Amino acid sequence: MASVTLSILEGLERGRVYDSLETPVTIGREEDNMVQLNDERVSRVHAKLQEDRGQIILTDLNSTNGSRVNGHPVQLRVLQPGDHLQIGRCTLLYGSEEQISAHATELGVEVAALSPLKHLADQIAGDSSVDLRIADDITPENLQLPLFPGGLPQLPHELTPGDRARFSDVLAYIHERMRDVAFESQECEEPGPDAFVEVPWKHWQNLLLLERDLSVYLRKVANPDQHD
């Protein structure tokens, strides 16, 4: 059974650290949750953390206002140390300081890049000369870190041959749509930061349809028993 550490960075319980919670961990407004958040925007049982093959999985339990990781809406997500979980108006930091430091070293970045809110709070607490206006640049409302700071996520392991074939079909479908856009698009004569790329209308429509299809896939993966 795995254990997780969560630090509350923003919310009424700010400063509280839940250390070495044994999975599964529920987060919500009710007292029965292992992590209780007193916020009317948080559902009674909002989200769950569970372990699967050494990974910690966040699942949004069809909450009213949804869950975010690093500012991005998610229903299902493999968590990495340093991820910011935004639930209601609360922001929780996933991972212990040792785990976040080790993950930052693995990625080759500073710890502050993975936990900017905590880093900023520590700076302000340790140095009264720090300009408090810098806090306006990073807040729970505008925080949006990369959803995958480590780059390309790993492929799932231990798939059956049928699962591998279906997964390959999905990736091939995405690849085909993206390839059509890349091959048929045309750059302007003077490329630059403000330049545009012309995309044939049919491929642009296919790209929009791909975005729709992927959103449906994501919903079905997160809610396999839900039919709508």
C-alpha positions in Angstrom: 0.0 0.0 0.0 1.5 3.4 -1.1 1.5 6.6 0.9 1.2 10.2 -0.2 2.0 13.6 1.2 -0.2 16.6 0.5 0.5 20.2 1.6 -2.2 22.8 1.5 -0.9 25.9 -0.1 -4.1 27.9 -0.5 -7.5 27.6 1.3 -8.8 27.9 4.8 -6.4 25.0 5.9 -3.4 26.7 4.3 -0.1 25.5 5.9 -1.5 22.1 6.9 0.5 19.1 5.8 -0.9 15.6 5.5 2.1 13.4 5.7 2.3 9.7 4.6 -1.4 9.1 4.1 -2.1 5.5 3.1 -4.0 5.1 -0.1 -6.8 5.3 -1.1 -7.2 8.9 -0.1 -10.4 10.8 -0.5 -10.6 14.6 -0.7 -13.8 16.6 -0.1 -15.9 18.8 2.1 -17.3 16.0 4.4 -15.6 15.1 7.6 -15.3 11.4 6.5 -12.7 12.4 3.9 -9.1 11.8 4.8 -8.4 15.3 3.5 -11.3 17.7 4.4 -11.4 21.1 2.7 -13.8 23.6 4.0 -14.9 25.3 0.8 -18.4 25.5 -0.7 -16.9 24.9 -4.1 -15.6 21.6 -3.0 -18.0 18.6 -3.4 -18.8 16.4 -0.5 -16.5 13.7 -1.9 -14.6 15.5 -4.6 -11.6 13.4 -5.7 -9.7 10.3 -4.8 -6.0 9.3 -4.9 -5.2 5.6 -5.3 -2.1 3.5 -6.1 -1.8 1.4 -9.1 1.5 -0.4 -10.0 3.6 2.1 -8.1 1.8 5.2 -9.5 -0.5 7.5 -7.7 -3.7 8.2 -9.7 -6.0 11.2 -9.2 -9.6 10.6 -10.1 -12.2 13.4 -10.1 -15.4 11.8 -8.7 -17.8 13.7 -10.9 -17.5 16.8 -8.7 -19.6 19.9 -9.4 -16.7 22.2 -10.2 -14.1 19.7 -11.4 -10.4 19.2 -10.5 -7.3 20.7 -12.0 -3.7 19.7 -12.0 -1.2 22.5 -12.6 -4.1 24.7 -13.8 -5.4 22.2 -16.3 -8.8 20.5 -16.0 -8.5 16.7 -15.5 -10.7 13.8 -14.7 -7.9 11.2 -14.5 -4.3 11.9 -14.0 -1.0 10.1 -13.0 0.5 12.5 -10.4 4.1 13.5 -10.3 5.9 15.1 -7.3 5.4 18.8 -7.4 2.0 18.7 -9.1 -0.5 21.3 -7.9 -4.0 20.0 -7.3 -6.6 22.7 -7.5 -9.9 21.7 -5.9 -12.4 24.4 -5.4 -10.4 27.5 -4.2 -7.8 25.2 -2.5 -4.4 24.4 -3.9 -2.6 21.3 -2.7 1.0 20.3 -3.4 1.6 16.6 -4.1 4.7 15.0 -2.8 7.1 15.5 0.1 10.0 17.9 -0.1 12.4 15.0 -0.7 10.3 13.6 -3.5 9.9 16.9 -5.2 13.6 17.7 -4.9 14.5 14.3 -6.4 12.0 14.8 -9.2 13.4 18.2 -10.0 16.9 16.8 -10.1 15.6 14.1 -12.5 14.1 16.7 -14.8 17.1 19.0 -14.5 15.1 22.0 -13.2 15.0 24.0 -10.0 12.6 23.0 -7.3 10.9 26.4 -7.6 9.9 25.4 -11.1 7.8 22.5 -9.7 6.4 24.3 -6.6 6.3 28.0 -7.3 3.6 28.9 -4.8 5.5 27.1 -1.9 8.8 28.6 -3.0 7.2 32.1 -3.1 5.7 31.6 0.4 9.0 30.4 1.8 10.8 33.4 0.3 8.3 35.9 1.8 8.4 34.1 5.2 12.2 34.1 5.3 12.9 37.6 4.0 10.8 40.6 4.9 12.4 42.6 2.1 10.9 40.5 -0.6 8.5 42.6 -2.7 5.1 41.2 -2.0 3.9 42.4 -5.4 5.6 39.5 -7.0 2.9 37.3 -5.4 0.5 38.8 -7.9 2.3 37.0 -10.7 1.6 33.5 -9.3 -1.7 32.9 -7.6 -4.1 29.8 -7.4 -6.4 31.6 -9.9 -3.8 32.1 -12.6 -1.4 29.3 -11.9 -0.8 27.2 -15.0 2.3 25.1 -15.1 3.0 22.5 -17.8 0.7 19.5 -17.4 3.6 17.2 -18.3 6.8 19.0 -17.0 8.8 15.9 -17.7 7.9 15.8 -21.3 6.2 12.8 -23.1 4.4 10.6 -20.6 5.3 6.9 -20.5 3.3 4.3 -22.3 1.3 1.9 -20.2 2.8 -1.5 -19.5 1.4 -5.0 -19.2 -1.2 -4.5 -22.0 -2.8 -7.5 -23.6 -2.2 -8.0 -27.4 -5.7 -6.7 -28.0 -5.1 -3.7 -25.8 -1.9 -2.9 -27.6 -3.6 -3.1 -31.0 -6.5 -0.8 -30.0 -4.0 1.6 -28.4 -1.9 1.6 -31.5 -5.1 2.3 -33.6 -5.9 5.4 -31.5 -2.3 6.8 -31.8 -2.3 6.0 -35.6 -5.6 7.9 -36.0 -4.1 11.0 -34.1 -0.9 10.7 -36.1 -2.7 10.7 -39.4 -4.8 13.8 -38.6 -1.7 15.7 -37.4 0.4 14.6 -40.4 -2.2 15.9 -42.8 -2.1 19.3 -41.1 1.7 19.4 -41.1 2.1 18.3 -44.7 -0.5 20.5 -46.3 0.1 23.7 -44.3 2.1 26.6 -45.7 4.3 29.0 -43.8 4.3 32.7 -44.8 7.3 34.1 -46.7 8.8 35.7 -43.6 8.4 33.4 -40.6 8.6 35.0 -37.2 7.1 35.0 -33.7 3.9 36.8 -35.0 3.7 35.0 -38.3 0.8 32.7 -39.3 0.6 29.3 -41.0 -2.1 28.7 -43.6 -4.0 25.4 -43.1 -6.4 24.0 -45.7 -9.9 24.3 -44.5 -10.7 20.6 -44.7 -7.6 19.8 -42.5 -8.5 22.5 -40.1 -12.0 21.0 -39.7 -10.4 17.6 -39.2 -8.2 19.0 -36.5 -11.2 20.4 -34.7 -13.0 17.0 -35.0 -9.9 15.4 -33.6 -10.0 17.6 -30.6 -13.7 16.6 -30.1 -12.9 12.9 -30.5 -10.0 13.2 -28.0 -12.3 14.9 -25.4 -14.8 12.0 -25.8 -12.0 9.5 -25.4 -10.7 11.2 -22.2 -14.2 11.2 -20.8 -14.8 7.6 -21.6 -11.4 6.6 -20.1 -12.2 8.5 -16.9 -15.8 7.2 -16.7 -15.8 3.7 -18.3 -19.2 2.8 -16.8 -20.9 6.0 -17.8 -23.2 6.0 -20.8 -24.3 9.2 -22.4 
